[in-house]
Amino acid sequence: MNKKKLIIGIAGILAIAGGAWLFTGKTSKGGIRLETAQVGRSSISNTVTATGTVEPVTEVEVGTQVSGIIDKLYADYNDVVKAGQLIAEMDRVNLKAELASAEAQLASSKCEYEYQQKNYARNKILYEKKLISDADYETSTYNYEKAKAAYGQNQAAMVKVKRNLEYATITSPIDGVVINRAVEEGQTVAAGFETPTLFTIAADLTKMQVIADVDEADIGNVENGQRVTFTVDAYPNDVFEGTVMQIRLGDSESSSTSSASTSTVVTYEVVISADNPDLKLKPRLTANVTIFTLERDNVLTIPTKSLRFVPDAQLLEQIGYTISGAQTEAPAGKRLVWVKSGQELKPKAVTVGSTSGNLTEITGGLSEGEELAVDLETAPAAPAAGPGTERSPFMPGPPGSKKKN
């Protein structure tokens, strides 16, 4: 009876071991296993990440071309303004005084011009009748031309003074929202080499854009019209959508200095449109941008590793596989993959499309559901128990390990 139970137990152990051997794909002594994958349909995509700043699409800095004191302000932060609306006035005392002075100089030069004109006309008649000398005629001509030039100069100065007086009245150039006010009433502004900014007005905050800095290594994959998603720290749970609108050709450089070296990073500005109907996006927010440089949906794909698989006849024979057409070479413009049919591997030429790292699109040569060889894997052998290995006190030791009393 005991002998019968022992035989049944040994048979059960052998059956379990045989099942495990079949389940793992005929593993050899070294733990070799053939990794396979089926041809299927999936979506593939490639992305480029960057950091940018949210900006209004149209943003105008309103300044003044004349120096003086800000007398009145009629607009403040977040005010909605219309084109032509009065938003500030400057003190006009000095400008009006300049206007009065220019008017007086213009009147004086006009009188002088008219007098010299009449004098020149009389002398010209006398000169033609040989009644005055050449010197007298030339003097009258000179005085007339000089008075004429002075009169024209004062006329131009008058235009400039009137325009400066108009500049003292500052109006909004566009319909929009005041997003910045840089001055206070009573403040003096000086218009020298640079026009001082009084207000910054954004045209329409429901239409925003992101100016993203894309690294030079990635800019070659970015094109107009690509889909973009981005997040901002103010709303970490919201994902905003956008579209690449422009890739600016001018590069920008930023330097980072460490104790060992100085490196320069070259980036290119990419303009991304972004709708903002609920006004969540505010100017100057930092955006974490993802640009989808490749998007392919429901395409036939295979693991990219399968395109690099080269069968090893000796190893495959150890685990029960045979190879057909081992010397086959791929035609021009195509790649070879190895199709598993039972215990046989056959080469097949395929046409590949886009790739996204782990997956590659197949545009011809394979059908959905076919099984491909991907890789030969070698499982690591179980480590032998050494002196430092923990052992259960109930596990029997190797022969001769019993202690002698």
For each residue, the residues with C-beta under 8 A, 3 or more apart:
1: 4 5
2: 5 6
3: 6 7
4: 1 7 8
5: 1 2 8 9
6: 2 3 9 10
7: 3 4 10 11
8: 4 5 11 12
9: 5 6 12 13
10: 6 7 13 14
11: 7 8 14 15
12: 8 9 15 16
13: 9 10 16 17
14: 10 11 17 18
15: 11 12 18 19
16: 12 13 19 20
17: 13 14 20 21
18: 14 15 21 22
19: 15 16 22 23
20: 16 17 23 24
21: 17 18 24 26 27
22: 18 19 26
23: 19 20
24: 20 21 27 33
25: 33 34 319
26: 21 22 319 320 321
27: 21 24 31 32 33 319 379
28: 31 32 315 318 319
29: 318
30: 318 378 381
31: 27 28 378 379 380 381
32: 27 28 315 318 319 376 377 378 379
33: 24 25 27 319 376 377 378 379
34: 25 316 319 321 340 373 375 376 377
35: 373 374 375 376 377
36: 340 371 372 373 374
37: 302 303 306 371 372 374
38: 369 370 371 372
39: 300 301 302 362 366 367 368 369 370 371 372
40: 300 301 368 369
41: 298 299 300 301 368
42: 298 299 301 359
43: 295 296 297 298 299
44: 294 295 296 299 301 354 355 356 359 360 361
45: 292 294 295 296 356
46: 221 292 293 294 354 356 357
47: 290 291 292 293
48: 214 218 221 222 290 291 293
49: 288 289 290 291
50: 212 213 214 215 218 267 270 289 291
51: 212 213 286 287 288 289
52: 210 211 212 213 230 270 272 286 287 289
53: 210 211 284 285 286 287
54: 208 209 210 232 274 281 282 283 284 285 286 287
55: 59 208 209 210 211 283 284
56: 59 179 202 203 204 205 207 208 209 283
57: 203 204 207 208 209 273
58: 174 176 202 203 204
59: 55 56 179 200 201 202 203 283
60: 173 174 176 200 201 203
61: 197 199 200
62: 87 170 172 173 197 198 199 200 201
63: 191 195 196 197 198
64: 68 90 167 168 170 189 191 195 196 198
65: 164 167 191 195
66: 90 95 164 167 168 191
67: 188 189 190 191 192
68: 64 90 91 94 95 168 188 189
69: 90 91 186 187 188 189
70: 73 88 89 90 91 183 184 185 186 187 188 189 198
71: 89 90 91 92 185
72: 88 89 185
73: 70 76 87 88 181 183 184 185
74: 85 86 87 88 89
75: 79 81 85 87 88 172 178 181 199
76: 73 79 178 181
77: 178 179 180 181
78: 177 178 179
79: 75 76 177 178
80: 176 177
81: 75 85 87 172 175 176 177 178 201
82: 85 172 175
83: 171 172 173 174 175
84: 171 172
85: 74 75 81 82 171 172
86: 74 89 169 170 171
87: 62 73 74 75 81 170 171 172 178 198 199
88: 70 72 73 74 75 170 183 198 199
89: 70 71 72 74 86 92 168 169 170
90: 64 66 68 69 70 71 95 167 168 169 170 189
91: 68 69 70 71 94 168
92: 71 89 95 96 165 168
93: 96 97
94: 68 91 97 98
95: 66 68 90 92 98 99 161 164 165 168
96: 92 93 99 100 165
97: 93 94 100 101
98: 94 95 101 102 161 164
99: 95 96 102 103 161 162 165
100: 96 97 103 104
101: 97 98 104 105
102: 98 99 105 106 154 157 158 161
103: 99 100 106 107 158
104: 100 101 107 108
105: 101 102 108 109 154 157
106: 102 103 109 110 151 154 155 157 158
107: 103 104 110 111
108: 104 105 111 112
109: 105 106 112 113 147 150 151 153 154
110: 106 107 113 114 151 154
111: 107 108 114 115
112: 108 109 115 116 147 150 151
113: 109 110 116 117 147 148 150 151
114: 110 111 117 118
115: 111 112 118 119 147
116: 112 113 119 120 140 143 144 146 147 148
117: 113 114 120 121 144 147 148
118: 114 115 121 122
119: 115 116 122 123 140 143 144
120: 116 117 123 124 140 141 143 144
121: 117 118 124 125
122: 118 119 125 126
123: 119 120 126 127 132 136 137 140 141
124: 120 121 127 128 137 140
125: 121 122 128 129
126: 122 123 129 131 132 137
127: 123 124 130 131 132 134 136 137
128: 124 125
129: 125 126
130: 127
131: 126 127
132: 123 126 127 136 137
133: 136 137
134: 127 137 138
135: 138 139
136: 123 127 132 133 139 140
137: 123 124 126 127 132 133 134 140 141
138: 134 135 141 142
139: 135 136 142 143
140: 116 119 120 123 124 136 137 143 144
141: 120 123 137 138 144 145
142: 138 139 145 146
143: 116 119 120 139 140 146 147
144: 116 117 119 120 140 141 147 148
145: 141 142 148 149
146: 116 142 143 149 150
147: 109 112 113 115 116 117 143 144 150 151
148: 113 116 117 144 145 151 152
149: 145 146 152 153
150: 109 112 113 146 147 153 154
151: 106 109 110 112 113 147 148 154 155
152: 148 149 155 156
153: 109 149 150 156 157
154: 102 105 106 109 110 150 151 157 158
155: 106 151 152 158 159
156: 152 153 159 160
157: 102 105 106 153 154 160 161
158: 102 103 106 154 155 161 162
159: 155 156 162 163
160: 156 157 163 164
161: 95 98 99 102 157 158 164 165
162: 99 158 159 165 166
163: 159 160 166 167
164: 65 66 95 98 160 161 167 168
165: 92 95 96 99 161 162 168
166: 162 163 169
167: 64 65 66 90 163 164 170
168: 64 66 68 89 90 91 92 95 164 165
169: 86 89 90 166
170: 62 64 86 87 88 89 90 167 198
171: 83 84 85 86 87
172: 62 75 81 82 83 84 85 87 175 176 199 201
173: 60 62 83 201
174: 58 60 83 201 203
175: 81 82 83 172 203
176: 58 60 80 81 172 201 202 203 204
177: 78 79 80 81 201 202 205
178: 75 76 77 78 79 81 87 181 199 200 201
179: 56 59 77 78 200 201 202 283
180: 77 199 200
181: 73 75 76 77 178 198 199
182: 196 197 198 199 200
183: 70 73 88 187 189 196 198
184: 70 73 187
185: 70 71 72 73
186: 69 70
187: 69 70 183 184
188: 67 68 69 70
189: 64 67 68 69 70 90 183 196 198
190: 67 196
191: 63 64 65 66 67 194 195 196
192: 67
193:
194: 191
195: 63 64 65 191
196: 63 64 182 183 189 190 191
197: 61 62 63 182 200
198: 62 63 64 70 87 88 170 181 182 183 189
199: 61 62 75 87 88 172 178 180 181 182
200: 59 60 61 62 178 179 180 182 197
201: 59 60 62 81 172 173 174 176 177 178 179
202: 56 58 59 176 177 179 205 283
203: 56 57 58 59 60 174 175 176
204: 56 57 58 176 207
205: 56 177 202 208 276 279 281 283
206: 275 276 277 279
207: 56 57 204 273 274 275 276
208: 54 55 56 57 205 273 274 275 276 281 283
209: 54 55 56 57 245 271 272 273 274
210: 52 53 54 55 228 230 242 271 272 274 287 289
211: 52 53 55 269 270 271 272
212: 50 51 52 269 270 272 287 289 291
213: 50 51 52 252 267 268 269 270
214: 48 50 218 219 222 267 268 269 270 291
215: 50 218 219 265 266 267
216: 219 251 266 267 268
217:
218: 48 50 214 215 221 222
219: 214 215 216 222 247 268 270
220:
221: 46 48 218 293 294
222: 48 214 218 219 226 244 247 270 291 293
223: 226 244 247 293
224: 244 245 246 247
225: 243 244
226: 222 223 243 244 291 292 293
227: 241 242 243 291 292 295
228: 210 241 242 243 244 272 289 290 291 292
229: 239 240 241 242 289 290 292
230: 52 210 239 240 242 272 274 287 288 289 290
231: 235 236 238 239 240 287 288
232: 54 235 236 238 240 281 285 286 287 288
233: 236 285 286
234: 280 282 285
235: 231 232 238 280
236: 231 232 233
237:
238: 231 232 235 280
239: 229 230 231
240: 229 230 231 232 274 281 287
241: 227 228 229 274 275
242: 210 227 228 229 230 272 273 274
243: 225 226 227 228 272 273
244: 222 223 224 225 226 228 247 270 271 272 291
245: 209 224 271 272 273
246: 224 270 271
247: 219 222 223 224 244 268 269 270 271
248: 268 269 270 271
249: 268
250: 268 269
251: 216 266 267 268
252: 213 266 267 268 269
253: 264 265 266 267
254: 264 265 267
255: 262 263 264 265
256: 262 263 265
257: 262
258: 261 262 263
259:
260:
261: 258
262: 255 256 257 258
263: 255 256 258
264: 253 254 255
265: 215 253 254 255 256
266: 215 216 251 252 253
267: 50 213 214 215 216 251 252 253 254
268: 213 214 216 219 247 248 249 250 251 252
269: 211 212 213 214 247 248 250 252
270: 50 52 211 212 213 214 219 222 244 246 247 248 291
271: 209 210 211 244 245 246 247 248
272: 52 209 210 211 212 228 230 242 243 244 245 289 291
273: 57 207 208 209 242 243 245
274: 54 207 208 209 210 230 240 241 242 281
275: 206 207 208 241
276: 205 206 207 208 279 280 281
277: 206
278:
279: 205 206 276 282
280: 234 235 238 276
281: 54 205 208 232 240 274 276 285
282: 54 234 279 285
283: 54 55 56 59 179 202 205 208
284: 53 54 55
285: 53 54 232 233 234 281 282
286: 51 52 53 54 232 233
287: 51 52 53 54 210 212 230 231 232 240
288: 49 51 230 231 232
289: 49 50 51 52 210 212 228 229 230 272
290: 47 48 49 228 229 230
291: 47 48 49 50 212 214 222 226 227 228 244 270 272
292: 45 46 47 226 227 228 229 295
293: 46 47 48 221 222 223 226
294: 44 45 46 221 354 356
295: 43 44 45 227 292
296: 43 44 45 299 353 354 361
297: 43
298: 41 42 43
299: 41 42 43 44 296 353 354 361 362
300: 39 40 41 361 362 363 366 368
301: 39 40 41 42 44 359 360 361 362
302: 37 39 306 307 337 359 360 362 366 372
303: 37 306 358 359 360 372 374
304: 307 308 355 357 358 359 360
305: 308 309 358 374 375
306: 37 302 303 309 337 338 372 373 374
307: 302 304 335 336 337 352 360
308: 304 305
309: 305 306 337 338 372 373 374 375
310:
311: 316 323 326 338 345 373
312: 315 316 376
313: 316 317 323 326
314: 317 318
315: 28 32 312 318 319 376
316: 34 311 312 313 319 321 322 323 345 376
317: 313 314 320 321 322
318: 28 29 30 32 314 315
319: 25 26 27 28 32 33 34 315 316
320: 26 317 343
321: 26 34 316 317 343 344 345
322: 316 317 343 344 345
323: 311 313 316 326 344 345
324: 344 345 346 347
325: 328 346 347
326: 311 313 323 347
327:
328: 325 336 347
329: 336
330: 334 335 336 349
331: 334 349
332:
333: 351
334: 330 331 349 350 351 365
335: 307 330 349 350 351 352
336: 307 328 329 330 347 348 349 350
337: 302 306 307 309 347 348 350 365 366 372 373
338: 306 309 311 345 346 347 348 372 373
339: 345 346 347 348 366 370 371 372 373
340: 34 36 344 345 371 372 373
341: 344 345 346 371
342:
343: 320 321 322
344: 321 322 323 324 340 341
345: 311 316 321 322 323 324 338 339 340 341 373
346: 324 325 338 339 341
347: 324 325 326 328 336 337 338 339
348: 336 337 338 339 365 366
349: 330 331 334 335 336 365
350: 334 335 336 337 362 364 365 366
351: 333 334 335 362 363 364 365
352: 307 335 355 360 361 362 363
353: 296 299 360 361 362 363
354: 44 46 294 296 299 360 361
355: 44 304 352 359 360 361
356: 44 45 46 294 359 360
357: 46 304
358: 303 304 305
359: 42 44 301 302 303 304 355 356
360: 44 301 302 303 304 307 352 353 354 355 356
361: 44 296 299 300 301 352 353 354 355
362: 39 299 300 301 302 350 351 352 353 365 366
363: 300 351 352 353
364: 350 351
365: 334 337 348 349 350 351 362
366: 39 300 302 337 339 348 350 362 370 372
367: 39 370
368: 39 40 41 300
369: 38 39 40
370: 38 39 339 366 367
371: 36 37 38 39 339 340 341
372: 36 37 38 39 302 303 306 309 337 338 339 340 366
373: 34 35 36 306 309 311 337 338 339 340 345
374: 35 36 37 303 305 306 309
375: 34 35 305 309
376: 32 33 34 35 312 315 316
377: 32 33 34 35
378: 30 31 32 33
379: 27 31 32 33
380: 31
381: 30 31
382:
383: 386 389
384:
385: 389 391
386: 383 389
387:
388:
389: 383 385 386
390:
391: 385 395 397
392: 395
393:
394:
395: 391 392
396:
397: 391 401 402
398: 401
399:
400:
401: 397 398
402: 397
403:
404:
405:
